Amino acid sequence: MQKYAYQILKAALRSKDLVAQILAFSRQKDTEIKPLNLQPIVKEVLKLLRSSIPTTIDIKQDIDPDCKMVVADPTQVHQIVMNLATNAYHAMEENGGKLNVTLKQIQLDFDHRLSPLLLPGQYACLTVADTGCGIDKQILDKVFDPYFTTKEKGKGTGLGLAAVKGIINNCKGDVRIRSAPGQGTRVDVYLPIVEMDAAEQHGGDIRPIRGGAERILLVDDEEGVAKMMKVMLKRLGYSVTAQTNCLDSLRVFRNNPASFDLVISDMTMPNMNGLQFADKIRNIRPEIPIIICTGFSDQINEEKCQALGIQGLVKKPVITQEMATAIRAVLEDPNQPVKATQ
């Protein structure tokens, strides 16, 4: 059962990351740049591709397990590999062929600079090569131009490689393409290796999960979410009253407002949203701390929460560490600036 639950958790977090990538592309959300290993991301993409492309295309991989970490957004790396591998598949769609994906660590110096954007140093080199139809030189010079595509209507927007190059350049890397008609295509992506001490500075802040004994009113209109969060909070030591209806929650709170130390509310609910619910709670007891949980909503952000006297903002899906941190922060210092935990 634990193995099944772990796969469910991985799927939920991947869905969260994909939504985050969509929001980042539409300028709704900043990306999360952090040290990461490329190996599991590349292998995951190839596993997804294997189940979706015909067996006439042979997929080979040579992934160096010793290739060190780079600094990038994991969902964007997923996007890069998926885009390049999908382009390779389209080049071999009619006649089949071989898709070769390699990852290795290389040293670049002044005598072997492949691009003015690449400084001397250690790089992770991700190569996606195919035996497809290849690309004519006149087209090759335009492949990174936004909206340029050779695909028929409905099969491409021309944004894929332009987005890939933008992501890689933002990570202080670069991408090179070699191709010729009838000789296939090879794409090399170079991302600078991050030193271990720098990686530890970015990702080594592992804090113990802190709980408490305070009394919490929890409101979420989805019964399954409410039950799950109640169990999570009780395991942290809190006394929890869970409700799935904001009108019922208001009645419970109004009957005995002093019996709660904190209110945690969903944002999107029937009858009223989380901000309206929080306003009514504060009309009854102005000083009580409030945390709002939300997926994505253009009705709420850190500035709006602060203006409305809401102390915490937690993004869904809710992770125990993030919720525990937010709870202790608002209970111990309710006047601190609101910072979204995600």
Number of C-alpha atoms within 10 A of each C-alpha: 5 7 8 9 10 11 11 12 13 12 12 13 15 13 13 17 19 16 16 20 23 13 15 15 14 10 10 13 14 12 18 16 15 14 23 21 18 23 19 13 18 21 16 14 18 19 12 11 16 14 9 9 15 12 11 13 20 14 19 13 15 11 17 14 13 11 18 21 22 22 22 23 19 20 20 23 19 20 20 22 23 19 17 21 24 14 18 27 23 16 20 21 16 12 11 18 21 18 22 18 24 17 22 18 20 14 14 16 12 10 7 9 13 15 11 7 12 20 16 14 12 18 24 25 23 22 23 22 23 28 21 26 21 20 20 12 12 8 12 14 11 13 19 20 15 14 15 17 19 12 11 8 8 6 10 13 14 17 15 21 21 16 19 22 19 15 19 19 16 11 17 16 22 23 23 13 16 15 19 15 12 12 14 21 22 21 20 20 22 25 24 26 24 18 14 13 10 12 17 12 10 14 12 10 8 7 8 9 12 14 18 16 13 15 18 22 21 23 30 24 17 13 14 11 16 20 15 11 21 22 14 18 21 17 13 16 15 17 18 21 17 18 22 21 17 23 14 12 21 18 11 15 18 14 10 9 15 11 13 17 17 20 21 22 28 25 26 19 17 12 10 14 15 24 20 13 21 26 16 14 21 17 10 14 14 12 13 21 25 26 25 23 23 18 15 17 9 6 11 15 14 15 12 13 21 17 10 12 19 25 27 27 26 23 17 16 16 19 15 16 15 15 26 19 17 20 26 14 17 21 18 10 11 19 14 12 15 23 17 17 17 14
